[in-house]
Structure formats: structure tokens, C-alpha cells
Amino acid sequence: MIIMLAYFGDRMKKEQSALLTAFYRAFLFFADTGENPYKFSRANGLCGSLAKFLAATTEDYSPCEEMYQQFKDAHLDVVYPFNNGSGFNYDHEMKTRNTTKNQTRLKWVRDHAQ
């Protein structure tokens, strides 16, 4: 069994939905280029941005639960996953409109946009 887990480890991970992948790609495009077809805001993190993306593209909001589960599975704080559980740091990012400059958030998005 251990050999199988080592060999199939990546394949045994839960597949990410196409809709959530599309969101991560759209958010990354916005963060990298500033082009904004989904009316994202640099004052919103991933949860708020995902809600805007879904409102513009579908009536299926299951990717919100999926992303929440991804945070839990990665042992991240589910409210402030990229700010070490600190609302103060996130509030500062929101006020200064710098949520797309948080390197931890961007690494997460890049890793999940593939």
C-alpha cells in the first residue's frame, strides 16, 4: 500500500472542478495584467473574487465550498488563509488595495490555476 501511495500520490488527490480552475486562471490574469472582465477588486481576496466570478458566469456556487475545503485540506486558516489567520493583515491589504500583491495568495493561485 505504501508503494502504491508513493507511485499514485498525485493521482489520488481530489480533482479540482473546471469551474474553480477557470476562476483561478481568471484571477491570475487579473493579478498579472490588471485586465478585469469579472470586475474583481484589489480590495477583495479569493473568496470575494470567486463570488464575483460565479455571479458573472454561472448559478453554481459549489466552487465556494470546494475552495473552502482546499484551504482546510492544506491546513490553512479558512477565514484568512494567506495572512497567517490575521484579520488585521487582511484588513490592511483591503484598505491599501493590495490583495493581489500577497505572494502567498499568488503562489496558491498559480499552483491551482494549472
N, C-alpha and C positions, 0 to 999 in steps of 0.2 A: 504493500500500500504506500509506503513512504517513497519508493522509487516512482510509482505512478504519479504521486503528487508533485514530485520534483520535475518529472517529464511533462505533465499536463497542467502544471500550476497556473499558467496564464490562461489556458483554455477553460479552467474550472471557475474563473472569476465570472460574476454575473455580467451578462451582456448589457451594455448601455443602450437605451432606446435611440432610435434615429432622430426623434424629435429633440431629445436632450443634447445629442451630438450637434444637431443643427444650431441649437441655441449657443452652445459653447463656441462654435465656429463664428457665429454672428457677433457674439460679444468680443471675441478676439479680434475680429475685423474692425470693430468699433474702437477697441483699445489701441490697436496698431495704427489705424488710418484716420480716425475721427469721423469717418463716414458713418451715418446713423439712420438707416432706413427704418429702424424699430423704435425710434425715439427714446433710446437709452439715455441715462443721465450719469454723469461722472460723480453725482452725489448718491448714487444707488450702488449697492453691492450686487452679488449674483442673484439673491432671492428676488429683490425688487425688479431687477433687469429681466429675470426669467418670467415673472408675471407679465411684464410689458410685452415680451416676445410672444408669449402664449396668447395674450389678448389680441395681438395683431395677426396671429397665424392659425389659431385653432380654438376649439372649445374644450380640448382635452388638457386638464390641469394635472394629470398624473405625474408629469416630469418634476413637479414641485416636491412631491413625496419621494420620488426617485433620487433627486439631488440631496434631500434631507437624509435619506438612507445612506447615500455615498459618504456624506460627512460623518455619520455615525460609524460606518464601517471603517473609515480612516481614523477613527478616534479623535475627531475634531470637535470642538465646541459647535453645537448645531445652531447657535444664535450668532456667534461671532467667530466663525471658523478660521478666519485669516488674520485675526487680531489677538491671538492668544486668549480668547474668551473675554476680551476687554471692550466693553461698550464705549469707554472713554476714547480709545484709539479709533474705533469705527466712527464715532461722532465727529472726531477731528477730521477724518477722511471725508465725511459727508460735507461738513461745513466748508472745507477747503476744496471740495470737488476733485478729490484725488483718489477715488476708489480704484480707478483703472491704472494707478501707478504702484499699487501694492504688489510687490514682487511675488509674495506668497500666493496671492489670489491669481495673478497672471500665470504662475507656474502650474497651478491647479487647472486653469482653463486650457492652457497649452497641452497638458497631459491628457485632458479629457476631450479635446477637440479632434483627436486623431481617429 
